[in-house]
Amino acid sequence: MAAADATALACQQLLADRWATATPERTTRDVDQPGVRLRCYLDLRQPIGPVSAPVDAVPEVSAAAPR
C-alpha cells in the first residue's frame, strides 16, 4: 500500500527496471482506508541482470553502516 498514486507508480517503475512487470493501469482505494493499492505482476523466473541506476538515484544504505 502506498500513500499516493505517484508513490505507488514510482515503486512499480523501480520493479520494472529490474524485472519484467505488467504495466500498471490504475491504482485503487479502499473506502475509509488511507492510501492506494497497485496490483503488480513480476516475472521472477528471468535472470537478474545489472540495473542501470539513474544519476539522481538514492545510494543503498546498510544497517551495519557507521553513523
C-alpha positions, 0 to 999 in steps of 0.5 A: 500500500502506498500513500499516493498514486505517484508513490505507488507508480514510482515503486512499480517503475523501480520493479520494472527496471529490474524485472519484467512487470505488467504495466500498471493501469490504475491504482485503487482505494479502499473506502475509509482506508488511507492510501492506494493499492497497485496490483503488480505482476513480476516475472521472477523466473528471468535472470537478474541482470545489472540495473542501470541506476539513474544519476539522481538515484538514492545510494543503498544504505546498510544497517551495519553502516557507521553513523 
